[in-house]
Amino acid sequence: MIFERLRLVNFRNYRDVVVSFSPRVNVFVGENGQGKTNLLEALFLLSQGDSFRYSDNSTLIKSDCSEAIIQAKVVQNDLHYKLQLGLSKSRKVLTMNDKRINSTDIRKIFASVVFSPESLSSIKEGADHRRELLDELLVTFDRKNADLISDYRKALKTRNKILKNHLEGLQDRQVTLSLLESLNPSFLRLATDLTFARITALNGLSKEFNNAMQYISGKSDVEISVEYVISSENGITFDRDSVLNALQNRMRELQDAELSSGTSLVGPHKHDIVFLYGQKDSRFYCSQGQQRAIILSFKIAQIVYHRKAHGTYPVLMLDDVLSELDKAKRDALITFLHEINTQIFVTTTDFTLPDSFRLDSLSVITIKDGHILN
């Protein structure tokens, strides 16, 4: 996948800009707050249907406007695509070659991986950040997993609605239990499928993950492993039946708590991932630099696996992450980027950074206050 051209109209701090890209490395240079990350976000929105930042539609639209448009020309496998996302305060309309497409289907066609300061900090952040890393990995392993993630979220939304109606007194306990009884079999099937898909992906990535960590750290004796936590139990070795039994048992245990809280307390939306560094929990025993190296290695392993599974690398987007790394890790990452054949987008405040990519076909794009200066 190659982005050839991007146009933004009333998106974030851009009024109306057009920018063309190198098929190899593109460096967005500028001071903080000028709109560099906004460009990355626009590219990610078009290729994945959602933002990698926490936002709603109103924050995506320029403050004095009611609508925004993102357009791009993309080429993949010698086929040309026109992508467009129309934004209003209440809706998003994504089209490919003038035909409407949803975010689940667009993710099955195009692949993008983002490195951001937030992702590098995900070990010490909440479990939702780590689940997000993992669900991004799932689509790398099998693009049909995009449907599985979407179907589970729909079932979860329905189940939460039933529980919320009970909490608000709109239906009594017996009616609520009856509705849950009819929904739970399909919900448990999707929850089991998604959980087992995550476990399978983590186990399948183990070799690439350790290789990447040794590469980034420069240490051949570093051992990285992962626990998949289901109700305080490590389920990384669970088969599908074990996952189903664990979810069923937990659902019975927490039935009253779910009714009292008005929300689903059981399922993969409540699971967590623990990264172990030398058999120790990296949340408590690793420095910030080591934690960042672990997530960096996890994403590099995802990229390498994507190449093995699909024959191509995903587009890479690095949002000011090179400044977050020490020199050794930064040099290792840049060497890795030189060695893979894909389009890369990098944001930075360091005006000397483009010199690190001189081995590649390079486009340097300077940004100031929502304007492209070159």
C-alpha positions as CSV (number, residue, x, y, z in Angstrom):
1,M,0.0,0.0,0.0
2,I,1.3,3.4,-1.0
3,F,-0.3,6.8,-0.3
4,E,0.4,9.0,-3.3
5,R,-1.5,12.1,-2.4
6,L,-3.6,13.5,0.5
7,R,-6.1,16.4,0.7
8,L,-7.5,17.7,4.0
9,V,-10.4,20.1,4.1
10,N,-11.4,21.6,7.5
11,F,-9.7,18.7,9.3
12,R,-8.2,19.5,12.7
13,N,-6.1,22.7,12.2
14,Y,-6.0,22.4,8.3
15,R,-8.2,24.6,6.2
16,D,-7.5,23.1,2.8
17,V,-4.2,21.5,2.0
18,V,-2.8,19.0,-0.6
19,V,0.4,17.1,-0.1
20,S,2.1,14.4,-2.2
21,F,4.3,11.7,-0.7
22,S,7.4,9.7,-1.5
23,P,6.7,5.9,-1.8
24,R,9.5,5.3,0.7
25,V,10.2,7.7,3.6
26,N,8.2,10.9,4.5
27,V,9.4,13.0,7.4
28,F,7.0,15.7,8.8
29,V,9.1,18.3,10.5
30,G,7.9,21.2,12.7
31,E,7.5,22.4,16.2
32,N,5.0,20.9,18.6
33,G,1.4,21.8,18.0
34,Q,1.7,22.6,14.3
35,G,-0.3,19.7,12.9
36,K,2.2,16.9,12.2
37,T,0.3,14.2,14.1
38,N,-2.9,15.4,12.4
39,L,-1.5,14.3,9.0
40,L,-0.7,10.9,10.4
41,E,-4.1,10.6,11.9
42,A,-5.8,11.5,8.6
43,L,-3.8,8.7,6.8
44,F,-4.7,6.2,9.6
45,L,-8.4,7.1,9.5
46,L,-8.5,6.5,5.8
47,S,-6.8,3.1,5.9
48,Q,-8.3,1.8,9.2
49,G,-11.6,3.7,9.6
50,D,-10.7,4.8,13.2
51,S,-8.2,7.2,14.8
52,F,-5.3,6.0,16.9
53,R,-6.0,9.0,19.1
54,Y,-8.8,9.2,21.6
55,S,-11.2,11.6,19.9
56,D,-14.8,12.1,18.7
57,N,-16.0,13.6,15.5
58,S,-16.2,17.2,16.9
59,T,-12.5,17.2,17.7
60,L,-11.6,16.1,14.1
61,I,-13.4,19.0,12.5
62,K,-11.9,22.5,12.4
63,S,-13.4,24.6,15.3
64,D,-15.3,27.1,13.1
65,C,-16.7,24.4,10.7
66,S,-19.4,21.8,10.7
67,E,-17.9,19.3,8.3
68,A,-14.5,18.0,7.2
69,I,-13.2,15.9,4.4
70,I,-10.1,13.7,4.0
71,Q,-9.2,12.4,0.6
72,A,-6.3,10.3,-0.6
73,K,-5.1,8.5,-3.7
74,V,-3.6,5.1,-2.9
75,V,-2.0,2.3,-4.9
76,Q,-1.8,-1.3,-3.8
77,N,-0.8,-4.3,-5.9
78,D,-0.9,-2.1,-9.0
79,L,-4.5,-1.2,-8.3
80,H,-5.4,2.5,-7.7
81,Y,-7.9,3.5,-5.1
82,K,-9.6,6.8,-4.2
83,L,-10.4,6.9,-0.4
84,Q,-12.5,9.6,1.2
85,L,-13.8,10.2,4.7
86,G,-16.6,12.7,5.2
87,L,-17.0,14.0,8.8
88,S,-19.9,15.8,10.5
89,K,-20.5,16.2,14.2
90,S,-22.7,13.1,14.2
91,R,-21.4,10.8,11.5
92,K,-18.5,9.4,9.5
93,V,-18.9,8.4,5.8
94,L,-16.0,6.3,4.4
95,T,-15.9,5.6,0.7
96,M,-13.5,3.7,-1.5
97,N,-13.8,4.5,-5.3
98,D,-17.0,6.4,-4.5
99,K,-18.6,3.3,-2.9
100,R,-19.4,3.3,0.8
101,I,-17.3,1.0,3.0
102,N,-17.2,0.4,6.7
103,S,-14.1,0.4,8.9
104,T,-14.1,-3.3,9.4
105,D,-13.9,-4.0,5.6
106,I,-11.3,-1.2,5.0
107,R,-9.0,-2.9,7.6
108,K,-9.2,-6.1,5.7
109,I,-7.8,-4.4,2.6
110,F,-5.2,-2.0,3.9
111,A,-2.7,-2.4,6.7
112,S,-1.1,0.4,8.8
113,V,0.9,0.2,12.0
114,V,1.4,3.2,14.3
115,F,4.2,3.8,16.7
116,S,3.3,6.6,19.2
117,P,4.4,7.8,22.6
118,E,1.1,6.4,23.9
119,S,1.7,3.0,22.5
120,L,5.3,2.9,23.9
121,S,3.8,3.7,27.3
122,S,1.1,1.1,27.1
123,I,2.8,-1.3,29.6
124,K,2.3,1.2,32.5
125,E,-1.0,2.5,31.2
126,G,-4.4,0.8,31.6
127,A,-5.3,-2.6,30.2
128,D,-7.4,-1.0,27.4
129,H,-4.1,0.2,25.8
130,R,-2.7,-3.3,25.8
131,R,-5.9,-4.8,24.5
132,E,-5.8,-2.3,21.6
133,L,-2.2,-3.4,20.8
134,L,-3.4,-7.0,20.7
135,D,-6.5,-6.5,18.6
136,E,-4.4,-4.6,16.0
137,L,-2.2,-7.7,16.0
138,L,-5.2,-10.0,15.4
139,V,-6.0,-8.4,12.0
140,T,-2.3,-8.9,11.0
141,F,-2.7,-12.7,11.7
142,D,-6.0,-13.1,9.9
143,R,-7.9,-10.2,8.3
144,K,-11.2,-12.1,9.0
145,N,-10.5,-11.2,12.7
146,A,-11.7,-7.7,11.8
147,D,-15.1,-9.2,11.5
148,L,-14.8,-11.1,14.8
149,I,-13.8,-7.9,16.7
150,S,-16.7,-6.0,15.1
151,D,-19.2,-8.8,15.9
152,Y,-18.1,-9.1,19.5
153,R,-18.4,-5.3,20.0
154,K,-21.9,-5.4,18.7
155,A,-22.9,-8.3,20.9
156,L,-21.3,-6.6,23.9
157,K,-23.2,-3.3,23.1
158,T,-26.5,-5.3,23.0
159,R,-25.8,-7.1,26.3
160,N,-24.8,-3.8,28.0
161,K,-28.0,-2.2,26.9
162,I,-30.0,-5.0,28.5
163,L,-28.1,-4.6,31.8
164,K,-28.4,-0.8,31.7
165,N,-32.1,-1.0,31.2
166,H,-32.4,-3.1,34.3
167,L,-30.2,-0.7,36.3
168,E,-32.4,2.2,35.2
169,G,-35.6,0.3,36.2
170,L,-36.9,0.0,32.7
171,Q,-37.2,-3.8,33.1
172,D,-37.4,-6.1,36.1
173,R,-34.9,-8.8,37.1
174,Q,-36.9,-11.7,35.6
175,V,-37.2,-10.1,32.2
176,T,-33.5,-9.1,32.3
177,L,-32.4,-12.6,33.1
178,S,-34.6,-14.0,30.4
179,L,-33.2,-11.7,27.8
180,L,-29.6,-12.5,28.9
181,E,-30.3,-16.2,28.8
182,S,-31.3,-15.9,25.1
183,L,-28.3,-13.7,24.3
184,N,-25.6,-15.3,26.3
185,P,-24.9,-18.4,24.0
186,S,-24.1,-16.2,21.0
187,F,-22.2,-13.7,23.2
188,L,-20.1,-16.5,24.8
189,R,-19.3,-18.0,21.4
190,L,-18.0,-14.6,20.2
191,A,-16.2,-14.0,23.4
192,T,-14.6,-17.4,23.3
193,D,-13.6,-17.0,19.6
194,L,-12.0,-13.6,20.2
195,T,-10.2,-14.7,23.4
196,F,-8.8,-17.8,21.7
197,A,-7.8,-15.8,18.6
198,R,-5.8,-13.5,20.9
199,I,-4.1,-16.4,22.6
200,T,-3.3,-18.0,19.3
201,A,-1.8,-14.7,18.0
202,L,0.3,-14.2,21.0
203,N,1.7,-17.7,20.9
204,G,2.3,-17.3,17.1
205,L,4.3,-14.1,17.6
206,S,6.6,-15.5,20.3
207,K,9.6,-16.2,18.1
208,E,9.5,-12.9,16.2
209,F,8.9,-11.1,19.5
210,N,12.0,-12.5,21.1
211,N,14.1,-12.0,18.0
212,A,13.0,-8.3,17.8
213,M,13.7,-7.7,21.5
214,Q,17.2,-9.1,21.1
215,Y,17.8,-6.9,18.1
216,I,16.5,-3.7,19.7
217,S,18.3,-4.4,23.1
218,G,21.5,-5.7,21.5
219,K,21.4,-8.6,24.0
220,S,21.2,-12.2,22.9
221,D,20.2,-13.5,26.3
222,V,17.0,-11.4,26.7
223,E,13.9,-13.5,27.2
224,I,10.4,-12.0,26.6
225,S,7.1,-13.8,27.2
226,V,3.5,-12.9,27.6
227,E,0.7,-13.9,29.9
228,Y,-2.9,-13.5,28.8
229,V,-4.9,-12.8,32.0
230,I,-8.5,-14.1,32.3
231,S,-10.0,-13.3,35.7
232,S,-6.5,-13.2,37.4
233,E,-5.5,-16.5,35.7
234,N,-2.9,-16.9,33.0
235,G,-4.7,-18.4,30.0
236,I,-1.9,-18.3,27.5
237,T,-1.9,-22.2,27.2
238,F,-5.7,-22.5,27.2
239,D,-7.4,-24.4,24.4
240,R,-10.8,-23.2,23.1
241,D,-12.8,-25.4,25.5
242,S,-10.8,-24.1,28.5
243,V,-11.5,-20.5,27.4
244,L,-15.3,-21.2,27.2
245,N,-15.4,-22.9,30.6
246,A,-13.5,-20.0,32.2
247,L,-15.9,-17.5,30.7
248,Q,-19.0,-19.5,31.6
249,N,-17.9,-20.0,35.2
250,R,-17.0,-16.3,35.6
251,M,-20.4,-15.2,34.1
252,R,-22.2,-17.3,36.7
253,E,-20.1,-15.9,39.5
254,L,-20.7,-12.3,38.5
255,Q,-24.3,-12.4,37.5
256,D,-25.5,-10.3,40.5
257,A,-22.6,-7.9,40.1
258,E,-23.5,-7.3,36.4
259,L,-27.1,-6.6,37.3
260,S,-26.0,-4.2,40.0
261,S,-23.5,-2.4,37.9
262,G,-25.5,-2.3,34.6
263,T,-22.6,-3.5,32.5
264,S,-20.9,-6.7,31.3
265,L,-18.1,-7.7,33.6
266,V,-17.1,-10.9,31.7
267,G,-15.4,-11.2,28.3
268,P,-12.3,-10.2,26.4
269,H,-13.0,-6.5,26.9
270,K,-12.0,-7.2,30.5
271,H,-8.9,-9.3,29.9
272,D,-5.3,-8.1,30.2
273,I,-1.9,-8.9,28.8
274,V,1.3,-9.0,31.0
275,F,4.7,-8.7,29.3
276,L,7.3,-10.7,31.2
277,Y,11.0,-9.6,31.0
278,G,13.1,-12.5,32.2
279,Q,10.0,-14.1,33.8
280,K,9.3,-10.9,35.8
281,D,6.3,-8.6,35.3
282,S,7.6,-5.6,33.2
283,R,5.1,-3.3,34.9
284,F,7.0,-3.5,38.1
285,Y,10.5,-4.7,37.3
286,C,11.5,-2.8,34.2
287,S,12.7,0.7,33.6
288,Q,10.8,3.0,31.3
289,G,13.4,2.4,28.6
290,Q,13.0,-1.3,28.9
291,Q,9.2,-1.0,28.8
292,R,9.4,1.0,25.6
293,A,11.9,-1.5,24.1
294,I,9.3,-4.3,24.8
295,I,6.5,-2.5,23.0
296,L,8.8,-1.4,20.2
297,S,9.8,-5.1,19.7
298,F,6.2,-6.2,19.8
299,K,5.3,-3.9,17.0
300,I,8.4,-4.9,15.0
301,A,7.5,-8.5,15.4
302,Q,4.0,-7.7,14.2
303,I,5.5,-6.1,11.1
304,V,7.8,-9.0,10.4
305,Y,4.9,-11.5,10.8
306,H,2.7,-9.4,8.5
307,R,5.3,-9.8,5.8
308,K,5.4,-13.6,6.3
309,A,1.6,-13.9,6.3
310,H,0.7,-11.6,3.5
311,G,3.8,-11.0,1.4
312,T,3.9,-7.3,2.0
313,Y,4.7,-4.9,4.9
314,P,2.1,-2.6,6.3
315,V,2.5,1.2,6.0
316,L,4.4,2.4,9.1
317,M,3.6,5.6,11.0
318,L,6.0,6.9,13.7
319,D,4.6,9.7,15.7
320,D,7.5,11.4,17.4
321,V,8.7,8.1,18.9
322,L,12.4,8.5,17.9
323,S,12.8,11.3,20.4
324,E,11.4,8.9,23.1
325,L,14.2,6.3,22.6
326,D,17.8,6.4,23.7
327,K,20.5,6.5,21.0
328,A,21.0,2.7,20.8
329,K,17.4,1.9,20.4
330,R,16.8,4.8,18.0
331,D,19.7,3.6,15.8
332,A,18.5,0.0,15.9
333,L,15.0,1.1,14.8
334,I,16.3,3.3,12.0
335,T,18.4,0.4,10.7
336,F,15.3,-1.8,10.8
337,L,13.3,0.8,8.8
338,H,16.1,1.0,6.2
339,E,15.9,-2.7,5.7
340,I,12.2,-3.1,5.0
341,N,10.4,-2.3,1.8
342,T,7.4,-0.2,2.7
343,Q,6.2,3.4,2.9
344,I,7.1,5.1,6.2
345,F,5.8,8.4,7.7
346,V,7.7,10.0,10.6
347,T,6.9,13.1,12.6
348,T,9.6,15.0,14.5
349,T,10.6,18.3,16.0
350,D,14.2,17.5,15.2
351,F,15.1,19.3,11.9
352,T,18.3,17.2,11.6
353,L,16.4,13.8,11.7
354,P,16.0,13.5,7.9
355,D,19.7,13.0,7.7
356,S,19.2,9.6,9.3
357,F,17.1,8.5,6.3
358,R,19.3,9.7,3.4
359,L,19.8,6.1,2.2
360,D,16.2,6.1,1.1
361,S,14.0,8.0,-1.3
362,L,13.1,10.8,1.0
363,S,10.5,13.6,1.2
364,V,10.8,16.2,3.9
365,I,7.6,18.1,4.6
366,T,7.8,21.1,6.9
367,I,4.6,22.1,8.7
368,K,3.8,25.3,10.5
369,D,0.4,26.2,12.0
370,G,-1.6,23.9,9.7
371,H,0.3,24.9,6.5
372,I,2.6,22.9,4.3
373,L,5.7,25.1,3.7
374,N,7.3,23.0,1.0
